[in-house]
Amino acid sequence: EGLLPDADLAGVTVLVVGDNGAQRSVVAEYLSGWGMTVRTADFGAAALATLRTAAAQGRPFDLALLEPMPQNQAEELERTILAEASLTARPVVRPGRFAPVSEMLDREMLRASLRVALEAPAADVALVGPRSSERSGPAGGRLLLAEDNLINQKVAVAMLSSAGYEVDIVPNGEVAVQAASAQHYDVILMDCQMPLLNGYDATAAIRAREGVVRHTPIIALTAGARREDRERCLAAGMDNYLAKPVSKDALLALVGRYARKEPAASGSMSTNGARPPAVGREEDLQDASSAPRWHSAG
């Protein structure tokens, strides 16, 4: 299938970094189809040498796209690039997981991540999505996203805002508990692994504060999809979960099940034609690990 040039990506120079030549070629073909100027390099020292040479010659790369690697190797290389002042290329760990070349790549998730990486510096990024003053009110509802990864924050807000949701972002579980106490949210999206207070403990704290009168739907964002991961989500009081990496379709479908629902009588059908999910039942947890995806870091 042919790719059309992308006005936001055309002319951008990118170095695709990975240890699998065939995989690099597949990704490079997508990027070239969007109009990007692409080179590839082996993982590690070869990639750093290519980036340094380009910078020394006055032709630095705009982006360094790092293929997912086991044992957080891509994240380690990302930190190395960011720590080296002479390297201005913005490192981006490709959304997805370390897998054989035969696995289908989510091109739209890749494109979204590249666009996010080209936006304003981290210091200029607002931690809140579209302001209520910019419109009469969120068409889909108001959400709280607890996520410590900046790229994931921006990609998630782009996905959710496109469907009319207003999104507040907090960087850890401690602030999530405070936000949930101060403001009503239709749904809370809770990353499970965060600094200061993880998503499980934050959810337990929110449930303790809500008591029996109130129940805010909480959807876990977890890198694990094992039975014990599901059981831990349930034990903490979460209503559902999405396994990272997460796709826009999977995210909006699940959030839509919970956001802005009208109260329904016991056993009745909800306003969207489906039975209201029973809180605390394992079968209500949806494994989206096979869906198209958003970055799994954090």
N, C-alpha and C positions, 0 to 999 in steps of 0.2 A: 504494500500500500504506500503510495507516494505521500510525502509530507510537504506542506506548504510553508514558505518562509514566515517567520514570526517577527513582526515589527519590533517587539521588545528585545529580541535576542539576536537579530541580524547584525553581523559585524562584530559581535562580541568574541574575543579570543579566549579559548578554554583549553586547558590541558587535562586530558582524561587519564587518570592514574589507576592502575590495577595490575594484578599479577597474572591475569588470564587474557592473552592476546585476542582470542576470539570474542570474549565479552567486551573488551575495549572497542573492538571494531564495530560491534552491534550498536553500542552506545554512540560511538563517533558518527555512525551513519544517521542516527536520529538527529544529532546536533547539527550536522552539516545540512540536513534537510530543512532545518529551521533557519539556515543562513549564517550559522556561527562558523568561525574559523577555528579548526580543530587540529590539535596534535595529541599524540598519546605517548605514555611513558610507563615503564615498569614501576612497580611499587617501591617505596623507600628511597634509597640513596639516588637512584637514577632520576626519580621525579624531582627531588630537591635540586639536583645538578641542572636539570632542564629549566626549572624555575629561576635559579640563580643566574644562569647564562642569559636567559631572555631579559631579566632585569638589568644585568650589567650592560647589555647591548642597547638599552633604552627602549626595548619592545616587550615590556612585561605582559604577562597573561592577565586577563580580567578575572578569570575564574580558574580554580583547580578542582575538578570533579573527581572525587575519590570513591572508588568502588568499595562496597561493604566488604569487610574482612573479618575473620575470626579474632577473638580475644581483643577486641577494641583497637586493632592496629590502625584502622582508618582514623579513629578519633585521636589517637596519639600523633599521627602525621598531621592532622588538622591543627593540633596545638603547636606543633613544631613550626608550621608555616606561619601561624599567627604571631608566634614569639619572635620571629626573625624580621627585624625592621625593614630590611632591604626588599622583602617580598611583599608586594602589594596585591597579589592575586588573592581573591577571596576563596577560601576552601569550602567546598560543599560535599558532604558525604551523601552519595546518591541514596534516595529513599529506596528501601527494600531490605533484603537480608542477603547474607553470604550464601550463594546458591550456584548450581551449575549453569552454564551458559544457556542451556535449553529452557530455563525458566522464563516465562513471559515477563517483559519489563512493562511497568506502568508508565507509559509515555507522558500522560497528562500530569501525573504526580511529579515526574522528573522535570517537566516544563515549569510547573508551579514553583518548585524548589529553586530553579535557576533564576526565575523572575524575582523571587523573594531575596535571593542573595545579591542581586544587582540594585536593590532599593537603598534607602537612606542608611547611614551608619547606625550601629546599634544604639549609640547615645541619643539619636534623634527619633527612635521608635517609641511611639506612645504605647502605654500598657493597657489601653482601653480601646475597644473597637469603635464603630461608628457612634457618634454622640447622639443622645436623644434629642438634642436641640436641632439636629440636622434633619429631623423628620418628625412626624406626629407621634410615632411610637414604633417599637420593633414589630414588624409584621409577624414574625415567627415566635417571638418571646425573648426573654432576657436570660442569658446563660452566664455561668461562671466557669472559666477554664483555669484549672490549677495545673501549671506546666512550667518547668524550669528551663527548658531548652528554647532559646530565642527563635530559631528557625521554625521549630514546631509551633510556637505561639503564632507566628505570622502566617504560616500556612493554614493553621486551623481557623484563624480569624477570617482569612480570605474565603475559605470554604463556607463557613457559617454565615458570614455577612452576605454572601451572594444569595442566600436563601431567606434573607430578611431578619436574621437574628442579630440582637445586640449582645456583644461579648465583652465581659470584664475579665481581665487576666491577672492572676496572682502567681508569684514565682515559687511558692512552697505551701505545704500543708498548714503551717501555722497561720499564715495570712488568709488562707482559704476558710479556716474556721471563723476568723474574725469577720470576713466578708459575708459569709453565710448567716451570721448572727445579725449583721447590720442591715442586710438587704434581702428582699425576696427574690429568688431565682426560680425560673421554671425548670431548669435542669442544671446540674453541676457535672462537669467533665473533670474527672480526677485522675491525674497521673499517679501511678502507684509508687514510683521511686522518685522522691524529691528530698532536698536538704531540709534540715531543721525538724520537719515532721513529715513522715511519709503519708501517702494517700490512704492507706488502711487506717492508720491512727487518726488522721484528720477526719475521715468518715465516721469513725466511732465517736469522736468528740462532737461532731455535728449532730449525730443521732441522739447523743446524751442530752444535748442542749434543746433539741426539738421536743423530746418527750413523746407522748402518745397523741398529742393534738395536731402536730404538723409533721409532714413527711415530704422532703424535697427529693425528687428523683436524682440519684447519683450514678453516673456511668463511669466505670473504671477504664482507664487506658493503661494497658499492661503489655509488657514485652513477652509475657508467658501465656501459653494457652493450655497448660496441663490441668489435670483434674484438681491438683492441689492449689493451683492458682485460682480456679473458679471457687473452690471451697473457701479460700481465704477472703475473696471478694464478698461472698455471702456472709461469712462470719463477721466481717467489718460493718455490714449493713448496706452494701451497695446493691443497686437494683439490677444492673446489667453490666456488660463489659465489652470492650473492643480490643482485640489483640493487635498490637502494633506490628508492622506498619499499617496505617488506617487509610482507607480510600474515602473520597468525598461522598460517593454513593452510600457506602456503608455507614458513614458518620451521620449524614443527613437522614437516612432511613431510620436509624435507631433514635436519634434525638427527636425526630418527628413523632415517634411513638409516645413520647413522654411530655413534650413541650405543649403548653397551653391546652391541656386536656380539660374537658368539662367533667365535673363529678358524675360518676355513674353508679347506679344501684348495684348492690351485690349480685354477681352472676350475670349482669346485663352486658350488652355490647357497648364498647366505647364509641365515641363520635366518629372514629375512622373505620368502624366496621369490625374491629378486632376486639377480643376480650381483653379487659384491662389486665396487665401482667400481675401475677401474685408476687408480692414482695417477699424475698427470702426463699424463693423456690429455685433450685439449681437448673431446672429445665428452662427457666426464663433467660438464663445467660446465653448470649449468642456469640458463638465463635466465628469471628470474621477474619481469621488468619489467612484464609485463601482468597480474600477479596483484594482488589487493587489497593495500593497502600500509601501511608504517610510515614515519614522518617521514624525509626525505632529507637533513636538515641534517647537515653534518660528513662 
